[in-house]
């Protein structure tokens, strides 16, 4: 493990900890609580990686950070991320480009403000939470369409929804003119 911020660490041999915990019931209870919380965090992380698209992973990451800061008595609205884009990508199972694009998308859509790439201000906790929960683009006002050159939108025609999901799990619009190659 690597500390992301300044930390004080005290190493206690397991045998010594077990001996003290057996004599102090409150300590034993607290240790079990901490272990349970750690297992719960690990389980949520596994679920995050296996069942969510990139936007949902990033939203869940930011939401969980905000909640952890609140639990520590700090602001959950504005905080520093001590991880590099590359570290965030590794943690979430994403490439650095996807992490950067998603931060930009969230900023443009008004979910967050981002200063100097590390200071995050969450502008809309409710919408961020809905994105993290897997709400679709039309439910959250996040629009993730790609429109190739010469598509129906440029020609002034309305796109036809196919109901298909893109690779990021968000419904994508397919245009009649794009299918015909016009």
N, C-alpha and C positions, 0 to 999 in steps of 0.2 A: 504494500500500500504506500501511497505517496500523499503527503499533506499538500493541499492546494493553497492554504493560507498558513500564517504563522500559528504554530500549535505547540503546546507543552505535552510531552509524552512521558509516562511513567510505566516502566516495564515491571510487572509483578509475576514471579513464577507461579504457574497454575497450582502447584501443590500448596503454596502459601495462601493463595486466594481461596482455595477450597477449605482450608483449615479455618481461616478467619470467617468465611461465609457460614460454616457449620455452627459457629458460636454466635453469630449475629443474624437472626432470622430476617430482619429488615434488609440487610445487604443481600442475602440470598434471593429474596423476592425482587429486589431492584435489578440484580444481575439477570434473572430469568426474564424480566420485563425488557431489558435492553437486548438480550439475545432474541426474544420474540420480535421486537421491532426490526432488528437487523434481518431476520429471516423474511419478514413481511416486505421490507424494502427490496430484498433480492428477488422475491417472487414477483413483485410489481415490475421490476426491471426486466425480468425474463418475459413477462407478458407484454411489456412495452416493445421489446425487440421482435417478438414473434407475431403479434396481431395488429400492428399499426403501420400506417404509411408514414412517409417522411414528415409531412406537416403535423400529423398527430403526435409523432415521437417528439418533435421539437416543442410543440405546445405543451405536451405532458412534462417534458424536461423543465421548461420555464415555470410551469404551474407548480411542480414539485419543489423546485428551488425556492419559489416565493413562499410556499407553505413551510418549508424548513426554516427559512429566515424568520418567519412569524413565530414559530415554535421557540426559536432562540431569543425572542424578544426584540428582534430587529425589524426593519421595514420589509414588508413583502411586496411593496410597490416599486421600490427603487433599490437595486443591489448590483454589486460587481460580480461578474463571472470571471473566476480566476483561471478557467480552462481556456486553452487555445481552441480555435475552430477545429483543428486536427484532433485534439483530445475529445472534444464534444462529439465529433464524427465517430471516433473509435468507440466511445461510450454508447452511442445510439445506433451503431451499425450503419453509418452513413458516410459518404465521401465528403471531403471538405467543401467541394463546390455546392453540394446540396445543402449543407449547413449554412453557407453564406447566402445562397439564393433564398432559403427559407427565412433567415433573419431579415433580409431585404423585403421579402413579401409581407412578413408580419409588420414591418415598419410602415410600408406603403399603405397597407390596409388599416392602419391605426390601432393595431393590437399592442405594439410596443414602440418605445423610442430607444434608440441605441446611440450612445455617445462613446467615441473613441474605441469602438468595437468591444468594450468590456462593461460599460455601465448601462444596465438595462432598467428602463422604466416601463412597468406594465400599465398600459393605458386603459385596457378593457379586460378585466379579470373574467367576467362572465363569458365573453366570446372566446377568450383563450381556453377556458375550461370546456366550452362546447366543442371547440376544435380538437382538444385533447381527447374528448369522449367519442370522437368519430362522427360528429355531425357533418353532414354534407355541405358543399359550398353554398347552396341556396339557403340553407338554414343559418349560416354564419356570416353571410355577405363576403366571404372569401371567394373570389372568382379565379379559377386556375385554368383558363382556356388557352390553347395555342392556335393561332390563326395563320396558316401558311399564306405567302404572297399570292394575290389573285384569288382570294377566297370569296365566299358569298358576302361577307360583311363589307369588304371593299367595294363590291359591286352593288351595295345597297340592298341586298336581299337578306332576309332573316334566316339564321341557321336552323337546321332541323336537329332536335335532340334525338339521340339514338338510345339513350338510357345505358350506354356502355360506360364502364369506368376506365379511366386512364391508368397508367402504371402506378400513379401515386394514390389510387383509390378514389379519386374525385371524378365525378361525372364529366365527361368530355363532350363537346359538341362536334358533330360531324356535318359537314356542309355538302349539299348536293353538288355544287359546282366543283368542290375539291375532289369528289369521287369521279367526276367526268374529266378531270384534268384541265378545266378551264380556269 
